[in-house]
Structure formats: structure tokens, C-alpha cells
Amino acid sequence: METARFFLGVDGGATRCRARLRDFSGRELGRAIGPAANIYLDFDEAMRVVRDTIETAISAGTPRQEIAVGLSLAGLSDDNEAKRVSAALPGFARIVAVNDAVAACVGANGVGDGGLIIAGTGSAGIARVGAQTTIIGGRGFWLGDDGSAARLGESALRATLRAIDGLEPMSGLAQALGRHFGDDPLRMSRWAAEARPRDYGAFAPQILDVARSGDMRALEIVGEAASAIAALANALNALGAERIALAGGFGEPLRPFLPPDVAKRLAQPRRDAVDGAILLAGGTLAEDPA
């Protein structure tokens, strides 16, 4: 095996692919952003995107055989998948392929013990304690993702439809969301038949705004999301994770609604999944934040 002098982190997901190159001292040498790289929708196309993004990030003349690659991929779940990914990236000193939640947790806390809650369109928690890595939650929109933007949107739209149908009192939340559909239950049902989790999650900022205005129904539904995140935090603590970071586009907006003791316990991520992948590949980070 070649000795690595450079370390490349790659984070490939359903939205975009990011790459960052660092030298042995942790100094950044290059970075790149590419389109989505979802290995479960189209493996060959995803790996083509990963390769193209890597090539853009690598400095001219940097020998591939001296680059160790840490690859963070959404949903990667077993050694066979990791081997298939590694085989699609020949010529490097070594490749370490992991689930994106693992790389995000390492980026958030460093290579030591720690936990991470990801609250975005979906949600999940991860604990890395000793040699054990445990992922909890994150079971998808239909069976999980409690405390996520998508689940918040779904709950609020259900309440809106119930209010329009006269099955519960009309609220400020129902009035605000109902306007998107002309207060038409049939239109809402047709929309829901085609909607994806991100479509539900798009309503989250407005739902939070209505909750901040004091609407009791919105506060109730946002409170359920906050309780789900608190449950993840408590579960990660029970697994032995002491420092737990909160990440994801929905995490910080939801923080004011969390129980105060939980909000106080949830730290800011130190680094992102790209740098987490670099650490897993054996690299270091210059000017590592406290």
C-alpha cells in the first residue's frame, strides 16, 4: 500500500457531492462541488459524479497514489457496498467508505467518542462510543424521521385538512397553510398523492413562524417535533455519547423550541462530513475549532 501524503474527503448525497483536499498538515489545497451522487438511484452515474468532483478538487500534479480518500455516502450500509465503491475508484493510496452519518458525526466531534443529531428533511441520531457505532432513528418518512422538517410539515398539513373538514377547531396554522391550496381538501389530497418528503419539509419555516406568533396548534405540533429531537438526545446519552452536536438545516431553527436542558446539551458541529471523511482516511485538520 502506498504511503498517503494527501487526504481527500468526499461527501456524496442526494442533493450534491462535495470534495476537499488537504495535505498531511491539514492545510486545504482544493475543493469542488458537483451534482447529486445517490448510489441507490444510479450507482454508475453517482460514481461518475464522485470521480468528476474528485478530479476538480485535486490540485494539478498531485499523484493519485499518494492520496487517501475518505468517502461519505448517504445510506451506505455494509462492507460489500463499501468494497464496490472502492473498486470504482482505483489508483488511490487507500479508500475508506462510510455511511454519511458516520462521517458527519466524526466531523462534528472529532475521532473520539461523541454523538450527532441530524435534523433536516429527515432526522437521525448517531453515537460513536469506543469501537461501537450506533445509528438510531432515520428510518425514512413513512416509518421514522420524527422531529424532521418533513414530519413537521406532514403533521401540520394533516391538522390543516382536519380543520378545513370541521374535524377540529380552525387555527391560525390551518388558515396559513390552507391558503396554499385555496382551502380545498380535494386539491390538498391530490397534492399529497405526488408529494415527496422535501415537499412537506418546505412548509417547516412557515410553521415555525406561525408557532412563534403564539398559535397554540402550531406550538403543539412544533412541540411534538422538539420532543422527538429530545428523545434522540436522551437515547444517544444512554448509549454513552456525552458530547452531542445538532446539525441539519432544521436543527437550529428548532432549537428555541427544545426543552431548555436539551438545547443546552446540544453543541454546534465542529466540522462537516467532508472533514469527517478526511479524519477517517487518516488526515488531520489545520486550525481545528474548539
Number of C-alpha atoms within 10 A of each C-alpha: 8 13 11 21 18 29 32 30 30 32 28 30 20 15 10 15 25 24 30 25 27 25 19 16 13 19 15 16 15 17 20 17 20 18 17 17 26 23 20 12 10 10 15 15 14 22 19 14 22 28 17 16 22 25 15 16 22 22 13 9 6 11 15 19 17 18 26 26 32 29 29 31 27 19 15 18 12 11 11 10 15 18 13 12 23 19 11 14 15 12 15 17 19 23 22 19 26 24 19 24 25 26 31 29 33 30 23 27 24 20 15 12 20 25 32 32 31 27 27 20 24 24 29 23 25 28 30 23 17 11 7 9 14 13 17 15 19 20 14 14 18 9 9 16 26 27 30 31 32 27 26 28 26 20 17 24 21 14 23 28 22 16 19 19 14 10 11 12 14 17 16 18 25 24 15 14 21 19 10 11 13 11 19 14 16 11 12 18 13 10 13 14 8 8 11 12 19 16 17 20 21 15 18 24 15 15 26 19 13 21 21 15 12 11 15 15 20 26 19 13 21 27 19 18 24 25 18 19 30 20 16 23 27 15 16 26 16 11 18 16 20 17 18 26 24 25 22 17 14 22 22 15 13 22 17 12 19 20 14 10 9 17 19 10 14 20 17 15 22 18 19 17 27 27 32 32 34 31 23 27 23 18 25 20 20 12 8 10 8 5
